[in-house]
Amino acid sequence: MRKKMQRKLQELKKELRKRMHVPIPDTGKWLRSVLIGHDRYYGVPLNMRKLKAFRYQLLCLWGNTLRRRSQRRRKLWERMTLLAGRWFPEPRIYHAYPEQRLRVTT
């Protein structure tokens, strides 16, 4: 749902502004837990595109926040791909299809 995703990203943007000067590993651990929780809730079949979009948007928000820590405007995307590889897990489908999930063997 688009509105839910936009609202969550706005909340995360505000929280990232509060954590702007927190060390990168601490913020990375926090964002990792946020992303894993999001994936576990929304990780249903056929939702991989939205999971990847949320991961990308979160990475962009973190990059913009890190860019604001300094007065230099340098290319940060190479660094952000390294940080994403370290702290952001790849999206994963956690829930099975309903017919597999509701199959009962007695």
Long-range contacts (C-beta under 8 A, 24 or more apart in sequence): 5-50, 5-53, 5-54, 5-57, 8-38, 8-54, 9-54, 9-57, 9-58, 9-61, 12-58, 12-61, 13-61, 13-65, 16-61, 16-62, 16-65, 17-65, 19-65, 20-65, 20-68, 20-69, 21-69, 24-66, 24-83, 27-62, 28-83, 28-86, 28-87, 29-87, 31-58, 31-62, 31-87, 31-88, 32-87, 32-88, 32-89, 34-58, 35-88, 35-89, 36-89, 39-89, 39-91, 39-92, 39-94, 40-94, 43-91, 43-92, 43-93, 43-94, 43-95, 44-93, 44-94, 44-95, 45-93, 45-95, 45-96, 45-97, 47-93, 48-91, 48-93, 51-91, 51-92, 52-91, 54-91, 55-84, 55-88, 55-91, 58-88, 59-83, 59-84, 59-88
